[in-house]
Amino acid sequence: MLMLSLYLISADGDTLERSREEIAKFAASQCILGCAAYPVATAIFVGAYTENWDYAVCTGLMTPLACLTASGVYALSSPIKKPMAAASFTGAIDGALWSLLIYGNIVFWGNYYDDGEKLFSTLILFGLSGGNLAGLYSGYLGGSEGAYILKTYSAFYVPYTYFQAKRLILGNFAGNYSKDEFKVDLSIAMALSIGGGLGTYYLTKDNYEITGGDAIFIGANVIKGAVILETPIKLVYINTNPISQDFNPMLFSGAFVYYDDPIYDRLSAAAYLSGMALGAYISYKIAKKKDLNILEGLVYSTVPIFAYYAGMAPWIVLREDYYRIMPLVQVSFDVGASYLLYKLF
């Protein structure tokens, strides 16, 4: 009887601890949305309908506290369990993205430019809040935490893969882009984003081996693999073509534009597609063996970005010659910082 009592107490405590952790994650995720997304969405919505931007700013400033209060009241009155925090947060991001794509299709296909601010603000606020609530309900029903995060990554990556594949075939990223072609691509991007996101969730929702941190780790390595494989092509292009040494955004980002050169465009697209696939495969294999938590995954995915700032810094002093090797320095710093963090975790 004593052993049974001790077991029940320890089980109760374990359940309580997990609930507290999930409540903290849920509150944090809603606070992030409340500070970053909802104030802008509500301010634009109120401003569009009242045409009084004083009211709009006032509403936006009150929104963060309202989000914290609402999430706190909900957490007090309802059980918060895994994966509700991840599901609600990623649902809000998906909803905002898909609303933006739907808005673009309505505008370009229907030539709907009148009251565009009202339509835009309504769709974004509806998508953000609707996705948040839908994700909250879906998370209450269960599923793998990693599946919800991979869903959101796929919502961005799948349409991006389409544009890279198109670039590989045509040898041109956006040149000679007609309005009709843009409308078709926008519709395809919307369908791929929604279908890719929901399809990924359906395929992974019962895979509990992929934690939330694992999913962030995989998602971060998809684009990392693309940038790494493209770097040799970028270096060859920079060192064989005249490029302005003044501040040029294409020199300082992972995305690179090859002007009017279909050969380099195709090589770059092939490197991107291969790198994305390779990054996803290798990181998935690692994630199956090494479980990362959400915080570890977030640190891994964000801190290596600083490597690009560090790799850019010498350009301010050296300028004339340094830009020719800068992409190699940036990706070396990125890989080195990523490996260090991986070993730490």
Contacts in CASP RR format, 6 or more apart in sequence:
PFRMAT RR
TARGET T0000
AUTHOR 0000-0000-0000
METHOD contacts of the structure
MODEL  1
MLMLSLYLISADGDTLERSREEIAKFAASQCILGCAAYPVATAIFVGAYT
ENWDYAVCTGLMTPLACLTASGVYALSSPIKKPMAAASFTGAIDGALWSL
LIYGNIVFWGNYYDDGEKLFSTLILFGLSGGNLAGLYSGYLGGSEGAYIL
KTYSAFYVPYTYFQAKRLILGNFAGNYSKDEFKVDLSIAMALSIGGGLGT
YYLTKDNYEITGGDAIFIGANVIKGAVILETPIKLVYINTNPISQDFNPM
LFSGAFVYYDDPIYDRLSAAAYLSGMALGAYISYKIAKKKDLNILEGLVY
STVPIFAYYAGMAPWIVLREDYYRIMPLVQVSFDVGASYLLYKLF
18 81 0 8 1.000
18 82 0 8 1.000
19 79 0 8 1.000
19 80 0 8 1.000
19 81 0 8 1.000
22 80 0 8 1.000
22 81 0 8 1.000
22 82 0 8 1.000
22 84 0 8 1.000
22 85 0 8 1.000
23 75 0 8 1.000
23 80 0 8 1.000
25 85 0 8 1.000
25 86 0 8 1.000
25 294 0 8 1.000
26 71 0 8 1.000
26 75 0 8 1.000
26 80 0 8 1.000
26 84 0 8 1.000
26 85 0 8 1.000
26 88 0 8 1.000
27 68 0 8 1.000
27 71 0 8 1.000
27 72 0 8 1.000
27 75 0 8 1.000
28 85 0 8 1.000
29 85 0 8 1.000
29 86 0 8 1.000
29 88 0 8 1.000
29 89 0 8 1.000
30 67 0 8 1.000
30 68 0 8 1.000
30 70 0 8 1.000
30 71 0 8 1.000
30 88 0 8 1.000
30 89 0 8 1.000
31 64 0 8 1.000
31 67 0 8 1.000
31 68 0 8 1.000
31 71 0 8 1.000
32 89 0 8 1.000
33 67 0 8 1.000
33 89 0 8 1.000
33 92 0 8 1.000
33 128 0 8 1.000
33 132 0 8 1.000
34 63 0 8 1.000
34 64 0 8 1.000
34 67 0 8 1.000
34 68 0 8 1.000
35 64 0 8 1.000
35 67 0 8 1.000
37 92 0 8 1.000
37 96 0 8 1.000
37 128 0 8 1.000
38 60 0 8 1.000
38 63 0 8 1.000
38 64 0 8 1.000
38 67 0 8 1.000
38 128 0 8 1.000
38 129 0 8 1.000
39 60 0 8 1.000
39 61 0 8 1.000
39 63 0 8 1.000
39 64 0 8 1.000
40 60 0 8 1.000
41 96 0 8 1.000
41 121 0 8 1.000
41 124 0 8 1.000
41 125 0 8 1.000
41 128 0 8 1.000
42 59 0 8 1.000
42 60 0 8 1.000
42 63 0 8 1.000
42 125 0 8 1.000
43 56 0 8 1.000
43 57 0 8 1.000
43 59 0 8 1.000
43 60 0 8 1.000
43 63 0 8 1.000
44 56 0 8 1.000
44 117 0 8 1.000
44 120 0 8 1.000
44 121 0 8 1.000
44 124 0 8 1.000
44 125 0 8 1.000
45 121 0 8 1.000
45 122 0 8 1.000
45 124 0 8 1.000
45 125 0 8 1.000
46 52 0 8 1.000
46 55 0 8 1.000
46 56 0 8 1.000
46 59 0 8 1.000
46 60 0 8 1.000
47 53 0 8 1.000
47 55 0 8 1.000
47 56 0 8 1.000
47 117 0 8 1.000
47 121 0 8 1.000
48 117 0 8 1.000
48 118 0 8 1.000
48 120 0 8 1.000
48 121 0 8 1.000
48 122 0 8 1.000
49 118 0 8 1.000
49 121 0 8 1.000
50 56 0 8 1.000
81 140 0 8 1.000
81 142 0 8 1.000
82 142 0 8 1.000
82 145 0 8 1.000
83 139 0 8 1.000
83 142 0 8 1.000
83 143 0 8 1.000
83 144 0 8 1.000
83 145 0 8 1.000
83 146 0 8 1.000
83 147 0 8 1.000
83 148 0 8 1.000
83 212 0 8 1.000
84 136 0 8 1.000
84 139 0 8 1.000
84 140 0 8 1.000
86 145 0 8 1.000
86 146 0 8 1.000
86 148 0 8 1.000
86 149 0 8 1.000
86 212 0 8 1.000
86 294 0 8 1.000
87 135 0 8 1.000
87 136 0 8 1.000
87 138 0 8 1.000
87 139 0 8 1.000
87 142 0 8 1.000
87 145 0 8 1.000
87 148 0 8 1.000
88 132 0 8 1.000
88 133 0 8 1.000
88 135 0 8 1.000
88 136 0 8 1.000
88 139 0 8 1.000
89 132 0 8 1.000
90 135 0 8 1.000
90 148 0 8 1.000
90 149 0 8 1.000
90 151 0 8 1.000
90 152 0 8 1.000
91 131 0 8 1.000
91 132 0 8 1.000
91 134 0 8 1.000
91 135 0 8 1.000
91 148 0 8 1.000
91 152 0 8 1.000
92 127 0 8 1.000
92 128 0 8 1.000
92 129 0 8 1.000
92 130 0 8 1.000
92 131 0 8 1.000
92 132 0 8 1.000
92 135 0 8 1.000
93 152 0 8 1.000
93 155 0 8 1.000
94 131 0 8 1.000
94 151 0 8 1.000
94 152 0 8 1.000
94 155 0 8 1.000
94 197 0 8 1.000
95 127 0 8 1.000
95 128 0 8 1.000
95 130 0 8 1.000
95 131 0 8 1.000
96 124 0 8 1.000
96 127 0 8 1.000
96 128 0 8 1.000
97 155 0 8 1.000
97 156 0 8 1.000
97 193 0 8 1.000
98 127 0 8 1.000
98 155 0 8 1.000
98 190 0 8 1.000
98 193 0 8 1.000
98 194 0 8 1.000
99 123 0 8 1.000
99 124 0 8 1.000
99 126 0 8 1.000
99 127 0 8 1.000
99 128 0 8 1.000
100 123 0 8 1.000
100 124 0 8 1.000
101 186 0 8 1.000
101 189 0 8 1.000
101 190 0 8 1.000
101 193 0 8 1.000
101 194 0 8 1.000
102 123 0 8 1.000
102 190 0 8 1.000
103 119 0 8 1.000
103 120 0 8 1.000
103 123 0 8 1.000
103 124 0 8 1.000
104 186 0 8 1.000
105 183 0 8 1.000
105 186 0 8 1.000
105 187 0 8 1.000
105 190 0 8 1.000
106 112 0 8 1.000
106 119 0 8 1.000
107 113 0 8 1.000
107 116 0 8 1.000
107 119 0 8 1.000
108 179 0 8 1.000
108 182 0 8 1.000
108 183 0 8 1.000
108 186 0 8 1.000
109 183 0 8 1.000
109 187 0 8 1.000
112 119 0 8 1.000
135 148 0 8 1.000
138 148 0 8 1.000
139 148 0 8 1.000
143 205 0 8 1.000
143 206 0 8 1.000
143 208 0 8 1.000
144 204 0 8 1.000
144 205 0 8 1.000
144 206 0 8 1.000
144 207 0 8 1.000
144 208 0 8 1.000
144 210 0 8 1.000
145 211 0 8 1.000
145 212 0 8 1.000
145 215 0 8 1.000
146 204 0 8 1.000
146 207 0 8 1.000
146 210 0 8 1.000
146 211 0 8 1.000
146 212 0 8 1.000
146 213 0 8 1.000
146 214 0 8 1.000
146 215 0 8 1.000
147 200 0 8 1.000
147 201 0 8 1.000
147 204 0 8 1.000
147 205 0 8 1.000
147 206 0 8 1.000
147 207 0 8 1.000
147 210 0 8 1.000
147 215 0 8 1.000
148 201 0 8 1.000
148 215 0 8 1.000
149 212 0 8 1.000
149 213 0 8 1.000
149 215 0 8 1.000
149 216 0 8 1.000
150 200 0 8 1.000
150 201 0 8 1.000
150 204 0 8 1.000
150 210 0 8 1.000
150 215 0 8 1.000
150 218 0 8 1.000
150 219 0 8 1.000
151 197 0 8 1.000
151 198 0 8 1.000
151 199 0 8 1.000
151 200 0 8 1.000
151 201 0 8 1.000
151 204 0 8 1.000
152 197 0 8 1.000
153 200 0 8 1.000
153 215 0 8 1.000
153 218 0 8 1.000
153 219 0 8 1.000
153 222 0 8 1.000
154 196 0 8 1.000
154 197 0 8 1.000
154 199 0 8 1.000
154 200 0 8 1.000
155 193 0 8 1.000
155 194 0 8 1.000
155 196 0 8 1.000
155 197 0 8 1.000
156 193 0 8 1.000
157 219 0 8 1.000
157 222 0 8 1.000
157 223 0 8 1.000
157 276 0 8 1.000
158 192 0 8 1.000
158 193 0 8 1.000
158 195 0 8 1.000
158 196 0 8 1.000
158 197 0 8 1.000
159 188 0 8 1.000
159 189 0 8 1.000
159 190 0 8 1.000
159 192 0 8 1.000
159 193 0 8 1.000
161 273 0 8 1.000
161 276 0 8 1.000
162 188 0 8 1.000
162 189 0 8 1.000
162 192 0 8 1.000
163 173 0 8 1.000
163 185 0 8 1.000
163 189 0 8 1.000
164 269 0 8 1.000
164 272 0 8 1.000
164 273 0 8 1.000
164 276 0 8 1.000
165 269 0 8 1.000
165 273 0 8 1.000
166 185 0 8 1.000
167 173 0 8 1.000
167 265 0 8 1.000
167 266 0 8 1.000
167 268 0 8 1.000
167 269 0 8 1.000
168 266 0 8 1.000
168 269 0 8 1.000
168 270 0 8 1.000
168 273 0 8 1.000
170 262 0 8 1.000
171 262 0 8 1.000
171 265 0 8 1.000
171 266 0 8 1.000
171 269 0 8 1.000
172 262 0 8 1.000
172 265 0 8 1.000
173 257 0 8 1.000
173 265 0 8 1.000
204 210 0 8 1.000
209 287 0 8 1.000
209 288 0 8 1.000
209 291 0 8 1.000
210 218 0 8 1.000
210 284 0 8 1.000
210 287 0 8 1.000
210 288 0 8 1.000
211 287 0 8 1.000
211 291 0 8 1.000
211 292 0 8 1.000
211 293 0 8 1.000
211 294 0 8 1.000
212 292 0 8 1.000
212 293 0 8 1.000
212 294 0 8 1.000
212 297 0 8 1.000
213 291 0 8 1.000
213 292 0 8 1.000
213 293 0 8 1.000
213 294 0 8 1.000
213 296 0 8 1.000
213 297 0 8 1.000
213 298 0 8 1.000
214 287 0 8 1.000
214 290 0 8 1.000
214 291 0 8 1.000
214 292 0 8 1.000
214 297 0 8 1.000
215 287 0 8 1.000
216 292 0 8 1.000
216 294 0 8 1.000
216 297 0 8 1.000
216 298 0 8 1.000
216 300 0 8 1.000
216 301 0 8 1.000
217 283 0 8 1.000
217 286 0 8 1.000
217 287 0 8 1.000
217 292 0 8 1.000
217 297 0 8 1.000
217 300 0 8 1.000
217 301 0 8 1.000
218 280 0 8 1.000
218 283 0 8 1.000
218 284 0 8 1.000
218 287 0 8 1.000
219 280 0 8 1.000
219 283 0 8 1.000
219 301 0 8 1.000
220 283 0 8 1.000
220 297 0 8 1.000
220 300 0 8 1.000
220 301 0 8 1.000
220 304 0 8 1.000
221 279 0 8 1.000
221 280 0 8 1.000
221 282 0 8 1.000
221 283 0 8 1.000
222 275 0 8 1.000
222 276 0 8 1.000
222 279 0 8 1.000
222 280 0 8 1.000
222 283 0 8 1.000
223 276 0 8 1.000
224 279 0 8 1.000
224 304 0 8 1.000
224 334 0 8 1.000
224 338 0 8 1.000
225 275 0 8 1.000
225 276 0 8 1.000
225 278 0 8 1.000
225 279 0 8 1.000
226 271 0 8 1.000
226 272 0 8 1.000
226 273 0 8 1.000
226 275 0 8 1.000
226 276 0 8 1.000
227 254 0 8 1.000
227 331 0 8 1.000
227 334 0 8 1.000
228 275 0 8 1.000
228 331 0 8 1.000
228 334 0 8 1.000
228 335 0 8 1.000
229 271 0 8 1.000
229 272 0 8 1.000
229 274 0 8 1.000
229 275 0 8 1.000
229 278 0 8 1.000
230 254 0 8 1.000
230 256 0 8 1.000
230 268 0 8 1.000
230 271 0 8 1.000
230 272 0 8 1.000
231 327 0 8 1.000
231 328 0 8 1.000
231 331 0 8 1.000
232 271 0 8 1.000
233 264 0 8 1.000
233 267 0 8 1.000
233 268 0 8 1.000
233 271 0 8 1.000
234 256 0 8 1.000
234 268 0 8 1.000
234 327 0 8 1.000
235 324 0 8 1.000
235 325 0 8 1.000
235 327 0 8 1.000
235 328 0 8 1.000
237 256 0 8 1.000
237 258 0 8 1.000
237 261 0 8 1.000
237 264 0 8 1.000
238 251 0 8 1.000
238 323 0 8 1.000
238 324 0 8 1.000
238 327 0 8 1.000
239 324 0 8 1.000
241 261 0 8 1.000
243 251 0 8 1.000
243 323 0 8 1.000
245 319 0 8 1.000
245 320 0 8 1.000
245 323 0 8 1.000
250 256 0 8 1.000
250 257 0 8 1.000
251 323 0 8 1.000
251 326 0 8 1.000
251 327 0 8 1.000
252 308 0 8 1.000
252 312 0 8 1.000
252 326 0 8 1.000
253 308 0 8 1.000
254 308 0 8 1.000
256 268 0 8 1.000
258 264 0 8 1.000
258 265 0 8 1.000
258 268 0 8 1.000
290 345 0 8 1.000
292 300 0 8 1.000
292 345 0 8 1.000
296 345 0 8 1.000
297 345 0 8 1.000
299 341 0 8 1.000
300 338 0 8 1.000
300 341 0 8 1.000
300 342 0 8 1.000
300 345 0 8 1.000
303 337 0 8 1.000
303 341 0 8 1.000
304 333 0 8 1.000
304 334 0 8 1.000
304 336 0 8 1.000
304 337 0 8 1.000
304 338 0 8 1.000
304 341 0 8 1.000
306 337 0 8 1.000
307 330 0 8 1.000
307 333 0 8 1.000
307 334 0 8 1.000
307 336 0 8 1.000
307 337 0 8 1.000
308 330 0 8 1.000
308 333 0 8 1.000
308 334 0 8 1.000
310 333 0 8 1.000
311 326 0 8 1.000
311 329 0 8 1.000
311 330 0 8 1.000
311 333 0 8 1.000
312 326 0 8 1.000
312 330 0 8 1.000
314 322 0 8 1.000
314 326 0 8 1.000
314 329 0 8 1.000
315 322 0 8 1.000
315 323 0 8 1.000
315 326 0 8 1.000
END
